[in-house]
Amino acid sequence: MSVRVLILVVVVALIVGVAVGHYALPRGDASAISGRVEAGVGQEDPAKAASRAMTFTQPKAPAR
């Protein structure tokens, strides 16, 4: 297989992969990473959510 054919096959595979990823795969809800916070059903105040998240990241005191 020549180098030109190999390059052509790689370029075509890349184009097909991008097309499948763009058109065939469903898009997820990216509101969690976009920075938008909309108050609605099931959503809460960002300060409360951050406070709750911090309770799981605090180091625990050693048991004596």
Backbone bond lengths (Angstrom), bond angles and torsions (degrees), N, CA, C in turn:
res aa  C-N    CA-C-N  psi(-1)  N-CA   C-N-CA  omega(-1)  CA-C   N-CA-C  phi
1 M - - - 1.455 - - 1.525 107.16 -
2 S 1.307 115.82 129.50 1.453 119.02 -178.67 1.529 110.35 -78.67
3 V 1.298 115.17 166.31 1.452 121.50 -178.15 1.529 110.25 -67.34
4 R 1.316 117.83 -36.66 1.466 121.16 179.63 1.525 111.25 -63.34
5 V 1.304 116.70 -42.70 1.459 120.56 179.77 1.525 109.82 -66.41
6 L 1.313 117.03 -40.20 1.455 121.03 178.82 1.528 111.08 -63.39
7 I 1.314 117.43 -43.53 1.463 121.64 177.89 1.524 110.18 -63.91
8 L 1.327 117.48 -41.92 1.459 121.47 178.82 1.525 110.94 -62.34
9 V 1.332 117.69 -42.63 1.456 121.62 179.37 1.530 110.13 -64.10
10 V 1.308 118.58 -41.04 1.461 121.90 179.86 1.524 110.41 -66.46
11 V 1.315 118.10 -42.34 1.463 121.25 -179.78 1.532 110.38 -65.35
12 V 1.312 117.28 -43.60 1.470 120.35 179.05 1.527 110.25 -64.51
13 A 1.322 117.78 -41.16 1.465 120.59 178.42 1.524 110.75 -64.05
14 L 1.306 117.82 -38.01 1.463 121.24 178.01 1.522 110.96 -65.50
15 I 1.322 117.33 -42.76 1.465 121.12 179.26 1.525 110.42 -64.71
16 V 1.321 117.34 -42.87 1.463 120.89 178.60 1.523 110.08 -64.23
17 G 1.322 118.12 -41.58 1.456 121.44 179.25 1.516 112.58 -63.01
18 V 1.320 117.10 -42.21 1.460 120.54 178.37 1.525 110.62 -66.68
19 A 1.324 117.15 -41.42 1.463 120.56 179.53 1.527 111.05 -64.12
20 V 1.322 117.77 -42.99 1.465 120.78 178.79 1.520 109.83 -65.46
21 G 1.311 117.80 -42.81 1.453 120.48 179.55 1.513 113.19 -65.03
22 H 1.318 116.33 -32.53 1.459 120.03 -177.25 1.523 112.64 -82.14
23 Y 1.315 116.49 -41.58 1.460 120.06 -172.77 1.526 114.18 -101.34
24 A 1.314 119.23 -33.89 1.460 120.84 -171.87 1.519 112.87 -90.75
25 L 1.310 118.59 -33.70 1.458 120.23 -177.07 1.520 110.48 -85.15
26 P 1.325 117.49 138.39 1.470 120.09 179.75 1.523 110.92 -71.97
27 R 1.308 114.72 147.37 1.460 119.37 177.75 1.517 108.90 -85.20
28 G 1.334 116.32 140.57 1.456 121.39 177.43 1.516 109.98 -88.16
29 D 1.308 115.25 169.16 1.454 120.51 177.22 1.514 107.97 -81.43
30 A 1.305 117.34 111.59 1.466 122.24 -175.24 1.520 111.91 -99.40
31 S 1.328 118.45 20.74 1.456 119.54 -178.03 1.520 111.87 -68.03
32 A 1.324 117.87 -22.88 1.466 120.32 -179.06 1.518 111.65 -70.94
33 I 1.326 118.10 -27.78 1.452 119.60 -178.46 1.520 112.54 -107.98
34 S 1.313 117.87 -1.73 1.457 119.41 -177.83 1.517 112.59 -85.26
35 G 1.312 117.50 -14.24 1.455 120.45 -179.84 1.514 113.53 92.56
36 R 1.332 117.92 -7.01 1.461 120.92 177.97 1.512 109.74 -82.24
37 V 1.320 115.78 132.63 1.454 120.12 174.84 1.510 107.14 -125.50
38 E 1.306 116.04 118.69 1.450 120.97 179.25 1.512 108.14 -117.32
39 A 1.316 116.16 125.97 1.458 119.63 179.44 1.512 109.23 -72.77
40 G 1.297 115.84 126.12 1.454 119.91 -179.78 1.506 109.79 -159.11
41 V 1.302 115.77 -166.61 1.448 120.80 -179.22 1.526 108.56 -68.32
42 G 1.314 116.24 127.04 1.458 120.45 178.28 1.507 113.95 85.92
43 Q 1.308 118.69 -2.92 1.454 121.17 177.72 1.513 108.56 -110.23
44 E 1.339 115.23 153.34 1.441 119.16 -176.49 1.524 110.50 -129.85
45 D 1.289 114.85 179.12 1.448 121.70 179.39 1.534 109.59 -62.67
46 P 1.326 119.23 132.78 1.470 120.82 -179.29 1.528 113.01 -59.88
47 A 1.332 118.32 -32.92 1.465 120.20 179.18 1.529 110.96 -65.97
48 K 1.328 117.21 -39.28 1.463 120.05 178.26 1.526 110.67 -67.60
49 A 1.310 116.33 -40.31 1.458 119.90 179.16 1.525 110.62 -64.53
50 A 1.325 117.39 -40.72 1.462 120.67 179.06 1.525 110.78 -67.13
51 S 1.324 116.43 -38.37 1.455 119.98 178.78 1.522 110.75 -64.22
52 R 1.319 116.52 -42.37 1.455 119.99 179.04 1.521 110.63 -66.25
53 A 1.315 117.36 -38.51 1.458 120.70 179.79 1.528 110.49 -64.67
54 M 1.316 117.23 -35.57 1.462 120.27 -179.33 1.519 111.74 -69.24
55 T 1.330 118.56 -25.33 1.459 119.10 -179.92 1.523 111.04 -67.49
56 F 1.325 118.52 -23.91 1.442 121.22 178.96 1.515 112.81 -88.36
57 T 1.340 117.97 -12.30 1.463 120.27 -177.80 1.515 112.40 -105.15
58 Q 1.330 118.61 -3.25 1.457 120.52 179.83 1.537 109.50 -74.37
59 P 1.323 117.19 138.66 1.466 118.84 178.22 1.536 110.15 -70.10
60 K 1.281 115.50 144.08 1.446 121.02 -179.83 1.526 110.13 -90.62
61 A 1.320 116.37 144.42 1.450 121.02 176.53 1.528 109.08 -72.55
62 P 1.309 116.97 143.76 1.465 118.31 179.01 1.530 111.36 -65.92
63 A 1.301 116.32 141.37 1.462 121.12 179.08 1.513 109.85 -74.37
64 R 1.332 116.43 136.37 1.477 119.74 -179.63 1.486 110.82 -111.81
